[in-house]
């Protein structure tokens, strides 16, 4: 009879079977979360309070057997060794599968065993052991998918956060979130799923096919994709910088034009002001008018004087005429 190890002490552990029964047995130095044949014991050894609490939690929360025994999703680590983990809703590794010969060789050297580990710990173990075996870990691809049709949003969020935590700010690690149907289809191919996922992305990015058509290693494909993304990013940055400079030049030209228009308006206003300035032009016109009147007055006076003289002459002439 098989069961999943839920809890263990020095020698023994508590298991859950497929029919939901709780069984005590020897843990055989296996890890919590692993499924294996139970070696039963016939005496009490676990604290009843601990067992009762676990049973109540599972009954109340409704955690089924598959939450421990069946993979909730799969995650693969591709360097050149490629290894796939099946993990449950508790984020524990319950299945380990090599995806190529290098992956098989790597798994044979890893100690402790990966089953029962938290998923992030298992991934880091693969990367560290690959580095120790002188594999090139400059380009690492982490691929994950979910197999459960009834996805648990809290678990999904935990998965995403875990992979983001592993990646951190390390550009050489590529994380791929793959649809379960796509992953399932790629599993039928001879290459690791990440190989075909990256190739499809390179096609979407319109990368020249000659740059990757003969490449077989996932890590090398990942390197090309990283460089292509970087080139796209740099190109976008350059375009935005050009647009920024064009807008700045346009604004500067508009500002210069506005200043010139404002200057022309001010100059025109000054000319009009000079023509109509009452302190300068009006008094000059008035003076000329007065002078004109004075000149006219002088003219009149001249006429009067002339008239008077003429009158005097006439009188004199008349007087002379009388004397003759």
C-alpha positions in Angstrom: 0.0 0.0 0.0 1.3 3.4 -1.0 0.9 6.7 0.7 2.3 10.2 0.9 4.4 11.1 3.8 2.8 14.0 5.6 4.8 14.2 8.8 7.7 12.4 10.4 9.7 12.2 13.6 13.0 10.3 14.2 12.0 6.9 12.7 8.3 7.0 11.8 5.8 9.1 9.9 2.2 9.8 9.2 0.9 8.9 5.7 -2.2 9.5 3.7 -3.4 6.9 1.2 -5.4 7.4 -2.0 -8.7 6.5 -0.2 -8.0 9.3 2.3 -7.0 7.0 5.2 -4.2 8.0 7.7 -1.6 5.4 8.3 1.4 5.2 10.5 4.6 3.7 9.1 8.4 4.0 8.9 9.5 7.0 6.8 12.7 5.1 5.6 14.6 8.4 5.5 12.4 9.7 2.8 11.2 13.3 2.6 7.8 14.8 3.4 5.7 14.9 0.3 7.1 11.7 -1.3 4.8 8.8 -2.2 6.1 5.3 -1.6 5.2 1.9 -0.1 4.3 2.1 3.6 6.0 -0.1 6.1 3.3 -0.2 8.8 4.0 -0.1 12.5 1.6 -1.5 15.2 2.2 0.9 18.0 1.4 4.5 18.8 4.3 6.9 18.4 2.9 10.1 17.2 1.4 12.7 19.4 -2.4 12.3 19.1 -2.9 16.1 19.2 -0.6 16.5 16.2 -2.4 13.8 14.2 -5.8 15.1 15.2 -4.9 18.6 14.2 -3.8 17.5 10.8 -6.9 15.4 10.2 -9.2 18.2 11.2 -7.3 20.7 9.0 -7.7 18.4 6.0 -11.4 17.7 6.7 -12.3 21.4 7.3 -10.3 22.9 4.5 -11.1 20.0 2.2 -7.6 19.2 1.0 -7.9 16.1 -1.2 -5.4 13.3 -1.7 -4.5 14.6 -5.1 -3.2 17.9 -3.5 -0.3 15.8 -2.2 0.0 12.9 -4.7 -0.8 14.4 -8.1 1.2 17.1 -9.8 -0.5 20.5 -9.7 2.0 21.6 -12.3 5.4 21.0 -13.9 8.6 23.0 -13.8 11.7 22.3 -15.9 15.2 23.5 -15.5 17.2 23.8 -18.8 20.9 24.5 -18.8 22.2 21.8 -21.0 21.1 19.2 -18.5 17.3 19.4 -18.6 15.3 18.2 -15.6 11.5 18.3 -15.0 9.8 18.5 -11.6 6.2 17.7 -10.9 5.0 19.6 -7.9 1.8 19.6 -5.8 -0.2 22.4 -4.3 2.1 22.5 -1.3 4.9 23.5 -3.7 6.6 20.2 -2.9 8.4 18.2 -5.5 6.7 14.8 -5.9 8.1 13.8 -9.3 11.6 14.2 -10.9 12.2 13.3 -14.6 15.4 13.8 -16.6 14.6 15.3 -20.0 17.9 14.4 -21.7 21.0 12.3 -21.0 22.8 15.1 -19.3 19.9 15.6 -17.0 20.0 11.9 -16.1 23.7 12.0 -15.3 23.2 15.1 -13.2 20.3 13.5 -11.1 22.5 10.5 -10.4 25.0 12.7 -8.6 22.6 14.9 -6.5 22.4 14.2 -2.9 20.1 14.7 -1.0 17.3 13.4 -3.2 15.0 16.1 -4.6 11.6 14.5 -3.9 10.0 16.2 -1.0 12.0 19.4 -1.3 10.3 22.7 -1.9 10.3 23.5 -5.6 12.6 26.5 -5.3 15.1 24.5 -3.3 15.1 21.8 -5.9 15.6 24.3 -8.8 18.6 25.8 -7.0 20.0 22.4 -6.3 20.0 21.6 -10.1 21.7 24.9 -10.9 24.3 24.6 -8.2 25.2 21.0 -9.1 25.4 21.9 -12.8 27.8 24.7 -12.0 29.9 22.3 -9.9 30.0 19.9 -12.9 31.3 22.8 -15.1 28.2 23.2 -17.1 27.7 26.7 -18.5 25.1 28.3 -16.3 25.3 31.7 -17.9 21.9 31.0 -19.6 19.4 29.1 -17.6 15.8 28.6 -18.6 13.0 27.9 -16.1 9.7 26.8 -17.6 6.5 26.2 -15.6 2.9 25.2 -16.3 -0.2 24.1 -14.5 -2.0 20.9 -15.1 -5.1 21.5 -12.9 -8.2 22.6 -14.7 -9.4 24.1 -11.5 -6.6 26.5 -10.9 -6.0 27.8 -7.4 -5.3 31.5 -7.7 -3.3 31.7 -4.4 -1.1 28.8 -5.5 -0.6 30.3 -8.9 0.4 33.6 -7.3 2.8 31.7 -5.1 4.3 30.0 -8.1 4.8 33.2 -10.0 6.4 34.9 -7.0 8.7 32.0 -6.4 10.0 32.1 -10.0 10.4 35.9 -9.8 12.3 35.4 -6.6 14.7 32.9 -8.2 15.3 35.1 -11.2 15.7 38.3 -9.2 17.8 40.8 -11.3 19.8 38.0 -13.0 19.4 38.6 -16.7 20.9 35.2 -17.6 17.8 33.4 -16.1 14.8 33.2 -18.5 11.4 32.4 -17.0 8.7 31.0 -19.3 5.1 30.6 -18.2 3.6 28.2 -20.6 0.0 27.2 -21.2 -0.7 23.7 -20.1 -2.0 22.5 -23.5 1.1 23.9 -25.3 3.3 22.3 -22.7 1.5 19.0 -23.1 1.9 19.2 -26.9 5.6 20.0 -26.7 6.1 17.1 -24.2 5.4 14.7 -27.1 8.4 16.1 -29.0 12.0 14.7 -28.5 13.4 18.0 -27.3 12.6 19.5 -23.9 9.5 21.7 -23.9 11.5 24.9 -23.4 13.3 24.3 -26.7 10.2 24.6 -28.8 8.7 27.4 -26.6 11.8 29.6 -27.2 11.8 28.8 -31.0 8.2 29.9 -31.2 9.0 33.1 -29.4 12.0 33.8 -31.7 9.6 33.4 -34.7 7.2 35.9 -33.0 10.0 38.3 -32.5 10.9 38.0 -36.2 14.5 37.0 -35.5 16.3 35.8 -38.6 15.8 32.0 -38.7 19.4 31.4 -39.9 20.6 32.6 -36.5 19.0 29.7 -34.6 17.8 27.0 -37.1 20.8 24.7 -36.4 21.0 25.2 -32.7 20.0 22.2 -30.5 20.8 23.5 -27.0 18.1 25.3 -25.0 20.7 27.5 -23.3 22.0 28.7 -26.6 18.5 29.5 -27.9 17.8 31.3 -24.7 21.0 33.4 -25.2 19.8 34.4 -28.7 16.4 35.3 -27.3 17.9 37.4 -24.5 20.1 39.3 -27.0 17.1 39.8 -29.3 15.1 41.2 -26.5 17.9 43.5 -25.5 18.2 44.7 -29.1 14.5 45.4 -29.2 14.7 47.3 -25.9 17.6 49.4 -27.1 15.8 50.1 -30.4 12.7 51.2 -28.5 14.8 53.3 -26.2 16.5 55.0 -29.2 13.2 55.7 -30.9 11.8 57.3 -27.7 14.9 59.4 -27.4 14.6 60.6 -31.0 10.9 61.4 -30.4 11.8 63.3 -27.3 14.5 65.3 -29.1 12.1 66.0 -32.0 9.5 67.3 -29.5 12.0 69.4 -27.7 13.2 70.9 -31.1 9.6 71.5 -32.1 8.8 73.2 -28.8 12.0 75.2 -29.0 11.1 76.3 -32.6 7.6 77.2 -31.5 8.9 79.2 -28.6 11.3 81.1 -30.9 8.5 81.8 -33.3 6.3 83.0 -30.5 9.1 85.3 -29.2 9.6 86.7 -32.7 5.9 87.4 -33.1 5.8 89.0 -29.7 8.8 91.2 -30.7 7.1 92.3 -33.9 3.9 93.1 -32.1 5.9 95.2 -29.5 7.8 97.0 -32.2 4.6 97.8 -34.1 3.0 99.1 -30.9 6.0 101.4 -30.3 5.8 102.8 -33.8 2.1 103.5 -33.4 2.7 105.0 -30.0 5.3 107.4 -31.4 3.0 108.6 -34.1 0.2 109.3 -31.7 2.1 110.5 -28.6 0.3 113.6 -27.3 3.4 114.8 -25.5 5.3 115.2 -28.8 3.1 115.4 -31.8 0.1 117.3 -30.6 2.0 120.3 -29.1 4.0 120.6 -32.4 0.8 120.8 -34.4 -0.6 123.3 -31.9 2.5 125.6 -32.1 2.4 125.5 -35.9 -1.3 126.4 -35.7 -0.6 129.3 -33.4 2.3 130.5 -35.5 0.0 130.3 -38.5 -2.6 132.4 -36.7 0.1 134.8 -35.6 1.3 135.0 -39.2 -2.2 135.5 -40.3 -2.7 138.1 -37.6 0.4 139.8 -38.8 -0.9 139.7 -42.3 -4.1 141.3 -41.2 -2.2 143.8 -39.2 -0.1 144.5 -42.2 -3.2 145.0 -44.3 -4.7 147.3 -41.7 -1.5 149.3 -41.6 -1.4 149.3 -45.3 -4.9 150.4 -45.5 -4.3 153.1 -43.0 -1.4 154.3 -45.0 -3.4 154.3 -48.1 -6.1 156.1 -46.3 -3.7 158.7 -45.1 -2.4 159.0 -48.7 -5.8 159.5 -50.0 -6.4 162.1 -47.4 -3.2 163.9 -48.3 -4.1 163.7 -51.9 -7.5 165.1 -51.3 -6.0 167.8 -49.2 -3.6 168.7 -52.0 -6.4 168.8 -54.4 -8.3 171.3 -52.3 -5.3 173.6 -52.1 -4.9 173.7 -55.9 
